Amino acid sequence: MFSLVQETIKIEGMECDHCVMRVGRAIASVEGVVEVDVSLEKKEAVVDFEDNRTDSGKIRDAIRDVGYEPL
């Protein structure tokens, strides 16, 4: 059995819509992520994921891999 977890991650370094798309694609590519909403205005991502398939550490690693810093 798994549960759906929602986490809000502040992200440093996003400056444009292209940044938002890169971060969104990176997060969405993590296995277990169900939904992601990235906001340039708030400089954050709201991520829904299955806790038995991934965790916030893997999501944060994906953000770092595309050049941004999760806080």
N, C-alpha and C positions, 0 to 999 in steps of 0.2 A: 504494500500500500504506500502511496506517496501523497504528499500534499503540495498544493500550489503555493509558492512563496512569492511575495511582491517585495522588491527592494528598490529604494531610490538611491542612486549613486551620483554624487557630484563629480563633474569632470572638468579638469583644468585644460585649457589650450584650444578649445573649440572657438572658432572665430567667424565661421561662415556656414552656409547651407551645405557646402561640400563636406565640411567637417562632420556635420550632423549625419549625413548619408554614410560616410565612412564608419563612424562609430556605430550607427544603427545596423549596418551590414555585419560588422565584426561581432556585435553582441548576438544578432540573430543567427549567426553561424555556429554558435556554441550549442552542442547537443543538450536538449532539455529546456531550452528557452522557448517559451510559448508565445510571448508578446513583448515588444519593446517599443517605448515611446521616448524619443530623444528631443530635448528642448534646448535650442540655442539660447533663448531668452533666460531660462533658468539655469543653464549650463549644468544639466543633469539628464540622467536616463532613468526611467521607471521601467523595471524589468520584472516580468512574471516568469517564473521557472519552476520546473518539477524538482523538488529537493532530492529525489532519489537518482536523478540523472546528471545533475550538475550542482555547483555551489557558487557563491559570490566570488570566491577566489579565481575560478576559471573565467568568469565573466570579466573581472578586473584585469586578468592577464590578456584577454582578447582586446580590451581597450588599450592597454599598454602596447600591444603588438602593432597597432596602427598609429602609434605616436602620440597618444594623449594620456593624461595622468588622472586616474580615478582617485578621489579623495575620500 
